[in-house]
Amino acid sequence: MSAPSTAIAEQREQPPLVVLKSQLEERAESFRMALPSHIKPEDLQRTVLMAAQQNPTILQADRRSLILSCMKAAQDGLLPDGREAALVPFNTREKDGQGKWVTVKQVQYMPMVYGLRKKIMQSDEISVMQVGVVYRAEYESGRFLFELGMEPPIRYRPDLSLSVEETEDDEIVAAFSLVKFKDGSWSAEVMRRAEIDKIRQLSQTGAVGQVVKFGANKGKPIEPKGPWVDHFAEMAKKTVMRRHSKVLPMSGDIFRDVEGEEIDRAARSAVAALDSVEPDAPVALPSGDELDEQDGGEVVDTETGEISTDPNTGMTEVDEETARKLDAGDADEEEPAQEEKADPAAQRLANIRAQIEAANSLAAANIASNEWAKHRVAYDDETIAEVDGMVSAAFKRVRGEGQGK
């Protein structure tokens, strides 16, 4: 029985990057089930390792959160290469073995705008997609017209003669996203400057008028910085595109349609696994003097500040909620009033096994499979292999495979 302990000790002595490579390889089959056919598990693994090399903080983060983030990237069919998506380290609070609140690092998967555009255009339903900003002088001269019910709903003639002063960030009055479908219909999203500014105020680094909320510098003004300051126009475009993407078809829908029940079940299990990660305490956000040390501050993409409720968007829906917690300045750093009792791992495993064995229909097997997917990464490889086998046997049993022959 000492072999597992010895293996763990030997693993800890290896370089963190080598350990991560081994852990990713062990889960290659899980990645394969969640990934669309045009992306190989090796591509995802290579991209994750490169991201860890570029940002070593990822290697210091909770490994379970990293693996779950990789599963979520796989489910969306995006590579976390910093362009299509990103792996963002952040600080959260939880209790240690002595019951004390400590700050630990976790990793959050974040789809980027390029990844959104890629999935939208790969849906094979859209022929044209345009995103832009409108300046005050253009709006006042009638060069921008947005009317509901029109085809196309947006008519925009950019004024190429605007001066430097007329194209300052303060002169932006709106941002728009316009899509033409292959059937000839149109879809548009327009955001007023006031709506864009509301989203900016959710940013921890880019918000205007923020002050330090905790620590010795409490009450000290925080100078805005980051992409909202340096590239406001681009952030405005990203904001409106992100919001528009909620009602547009994406290639994820096509993947699930053409690749059958197994990919669909694996993808839903991956989402269930990530959605089950609930920190024991609110997210610990940095105070003003800690902003420079916050990992991935400019990568967190929290443009819309909304939580998607459309189940057919093709993108997983927890991302913006988590990003909002990471980037918003309204989280409470105090401990919860009531401590939630943790379910012992052994009892939880026994309950899951019983649920799998009792499954007598495809729906029940799916529920049991999803429940196992929420917790499987918390157990050793031997247990994972055993319960995975039970899940596979349960599906064969309810489908009647191997019977009557």
C-alpha positions, -999 to +999 in steps of 0.1 A: +000+000+000+030+023+002+035+023-036+010+052-043+027+073-015+061+066-030+049+075-065+034+108-052+067+116-034+087+109-065+063+130-086+067+160-063+105+158-067+101+162-104+100+197-120+065+211-120+063+213-158+072+176-160+045+167-135+019+188-154+029+171-187+024+137-170-010+147-156-022+160-190-011+128-207-030+107-181-062+126-191-057+125-228-087+102-234-110+126-214-098+155-235-103+134-267-140+128-258-146+165-252-126+180-281-141+185-316-126+161-342-103+188-357-083+193-325-061+166-311-055+161-274-018+166-281-025+201-295-043+210-263-016+196-240+012+213-259-007+247-257-013+243-220+024+235-214+034+265-234+011+287-214+026+274-182+061+281-195+051+317-204+033+322-170+049+300-143+022+312-119+000+286-135+023+259-122+019+272-086-019+272-088-043+245-076-039+216-101-075+205-100-087+239-111-061+239-139-072+204-152-109+215-150-101+247-170-084+226-196-115+204-198-136+235-203-113+247-231-116+213-247-154+214-245-155+248-262-130+236-289-106+265-282-068+263-275-057+284-244-029+300-264-037+336-253-054+343-286-084+320-288-086+315-250-064+320-219-056+303-186-058+331-160-044+326-124-063+343-096-064+343-059-092+328-039-098+321-002-103+287+014-097+270+047-066+249+053-063+217+074-063+238+106-095+256+097-077+289+090-086+310+060-057+311+035-052+326+000-046+300-027-041+303-064-066+288-089-068+289-127-098+301-147-103+293-184-113+325-203-124+324-240-111+355-258-128+375-285-108+359-313-120+325-301-156+338-300-153+351-336-137+318-347-166+297-333-192+321-347-177+320-382-172+283-381-209+278-375-212+279-413-244+300-409-228+335-411-213+352-442-202+386-428-194+399-393-184+435-386-176+452-353-168+489-348-171+521-328-189+553-336-175+588-329-196+617-318-189+637-350-201+608-372-232+603-351-241+640-352-236+642-389-260+613-395-234+589-407-245+562-382-281+550-383-295+521-363-332+512-368-349+481-355-368+462-382-346+475-410-325+453-434-297+459-427-305+474-393-273+494-392-261+519-418-227+533-412-205+555-434-172+561-415-158+597-417-122+592-427-114+629-423-119+631-386-092+649-367-071+635-339-092+653-313-124+639-328-112+603-325-102+605-289-116+578-266-139+604-249-155+610-284-168+574-288-205+574-284-214+538-293-201+504-304-218+479-327-217+443-339-234+434-372-238+399-387-253+388-420-265+352-422-262+331-453-300+331-457-299+369-461-312+378-426-293+402-403-285+404-366-272+435-348-261+446-313-255+482-304-243+495-270-245+531-259-214+547-244-232+547-210-236+509-213-200+504-222-189+526-193-210+504-169-191+474-180-158+492-176-167+500-140-168+463-133-131+461-141-108+460-110-080+479-128-098+500-154-127+514-133-128+551-127-132+565-091-122+533-073-105+533-039-087+507-019-113+488+002-090+468+025-057+470+043-035+498+054-042+519+022-080+517+026-096+547+011-066+555-012-076+563-048-068+537-074-055+551-107-072+533-136-048+513-158-048+484-182-065+478-215-095+500-206-071+529-204-046+520-231-070+505-257-105+518-249-118+515-285-107+478-288-123+470-254-155+487-266-155+464-297-149+434-275-177+443-252-204+446-279-191+415-297-192+395-265-227+405-258-238+398-294-223+364-293-249+352-268-276+351-296-254+339-325-248+303-336-214+288-328-195+258-341-199+241-307-235+234-316-224+218-349-198+196-331-224+182-308-248+175-337-224+157-359-202+138-335-229+119-316-240+111-281-205+103-267-190+137-274-222+154-261-221+134-228-184+141-224-189+178-230-218+180-205-197+161-180-169+186-184-192+215-178-206+198-148-171+192-134-162+228-136-195+241-124-191+220-093-160+239-081-173+261-054-148+280-033-153+279+005-150+316+007-155+347-015-129+355-041-101+375-026-096+406-047-065+426-046-063+460-028-048+490-046-012+483-036-015+447-047-028+453-083+007+452-098+011+417-084-023+403-096-018+375-120-032+379-155-048+413-148-051+423-184-062+389-197-094+386-177-121+393-203-152+406-185-167+428-213-205+423-209-208+417-172-237+394-180-244+357-175-257+340-206-290+321-202-293+309-238-285+272-238-277+273-276-249+297-277-223+270-281-201+284-254-200+274-218-218+298-196-199+300-163-170+320-178-184+355-175-198+349-140-164+338-128-146+366-147-170+391-132-161+379-097-124+381-106-126+416-121-154+432-101-146+453-071-177+445-051-168+411-035-168+407+002-135+394+017-150+384+050-156+348+059-191+334+054-214+336+083-221+299+082-195+273+073-207+247+048-198+212+059-177+193+034-189+159+023-162+133+033-145+120+002-150+083+011-188+088+018-192+107-014-174+080-034-197+053-018-228+074-028-216+078-063-209+041-067-243+032-054-259+057-078-241+042-107-250+006-097-287+016-092-290+033-127-318+016-146-323+040-175-302+061-198-313+093-180-303+078-146-269+067-160-263+102-174-271+117-140-247+093-123-220+099-149-223+137-144-221+134-106-189+113-110-175+139-134-179+166-108-156+148-083-134+123-103-102+145-104-101+144-066-094+107-065-063+086-073-058+070-107-068+035-095-102+048-082-108+068-113-102+038-135-125+016-114-154+041-114-149+050-150-153+012-157-185+012-136-199+041-156-191+024-189-207-008-177-238+011-165-244+026-200-239-007-216-264-022-192-292+003-197-287+002-235-290-036-234-256-041-251-242-076-248-275-091-238-294-118-256-264-130-276 
